[in-house]
């Protein structure tokens, strides 16, 4: 068995990437908002996890994103439920401004049964609302 030296101890053998920088961020992003740095200081992440339209999004202040359609006109402010904000779990609200509405790219739904002369083609464009987090 080979002895590991300090340089190769944290390197993935398959991809050759340094795991020290990627693991703490990914684990903290999915489980908690507080990271324990190598220097020993705690750092609080500046993001929130919101839930709208049955989906969850990780957002930061000033970020623009597309969410499932909301019933609000462009320029109005909406309150969105948060699951995690400022390192604290629990339900709260977050303010966002509606930028506009639109439809996504067309998705083709094609159904076929072989040897039965059965073919159905149908297109679908999902609606979205573009918001900016305040």
N, C-alpha and C positions, 0 to 999 in steps of 0.2 A: 504494500500500500504506500502511495506517495505521501510525503509530508507536504502540507500546504504552507506556503509562505504568506506573509501579510498582504502582498499585492494581489495574489490570486484567490484569497480567501472569500472575497465578496464578488467575484466575477462568475457569471453564468457560464458553464462549460460549453453549452450548445450555441449561444448567441454572442458570447464575449462582451456582454454589457455589465456595467457596474450596478449591482443590486442595492447598494447602500442609498443611492439617490432616488431610485424608483419605488422601492417598497414602502418607506414611511409615508410618502405622499399618497400612494394608492390606498393603503390601508386606512389612513386618516380620512381620506375623502369618502370612503364607503362606510366607515364605522363611527368616527367622531371628528370633531373639528379642531381638536388640539393635537399638536405634534410635539414630540419630545426630540429636540435637536441634539446633535452630537455635543454641542457646547453645554447642554444641560438646561437651556432656557426653553420655556414653553412659548409657542407661537400660535396665535389664534388665526384661523383662516378667514378670509373676508368673502365668504360666499354663503348662500342660503339654498336650501332645497325646497322648491315649491311644488304644489300639486294642483293641476288644473286639467280639466278634460279627461280625467282618469289616468293621466300620465304624470311622471315626476321629472323635474328639470333642475339641474344645478346651475344657479345664476349668480352673477356678481352685479354690483351697482354700475349702471350705465350700459349694461349689455342689451343688445337687441336680439330677440329670438322669435321664432314662430311657434305658436301654440294652437291647439284645436280651437275652432271658432268660438268666440265669446260674443255675447249680446251687448255690444257697446259700439258707439260711433267713433270714428277717427278723431283723435284729439282729447277724448275723455279719459279720466283716470279711473282705474279699476283696482279693487282690493283682491289680492290673491292669497290663498291659504299657504302658510309655510309649515314645513315639517321640522326643519332645522335651520336656525339662524343665530349668528354670533356665538356659535359653539354651544348653544342651549337647545336641547330637543324639546319639542312641544309645539302645539298648534298656535299660530299667531297669524298676522296678516302682513302683507307687503304691498306697497303702492307701485303701480305700473301705468304707463301712458300708452294708449292704443295708437299705433302708427297707421295702420290700415288693414284691410282685409284682402284676401285673394284666394286663388285655387292653386294647388300643387301641380306637379307634372302628371300627365295622363298615364294611368296604369291600365294595361289591357288584360282583361280576364277572358281566357280562351278555354272552352270546355270541348272535349272530343271523346267519343267512344269509338274505338276502332272497329272497322267492318260493319258498322251499323248506320252509316250515313248521318251521324249525329254530330253537328258542329255548332257551337254558339260563341259569338264574339261580342264582348261588351266592354266599353271603356268607362273609366271612373276617374274623377279629379276630386281629391279631398280638399275641403275648404280649410283655411287657416286664418289666424289673426296674428299680425306682427305687433309685438309690444316692446317697449323700452322700460327697463327696470329703473326706478327712481332711487 
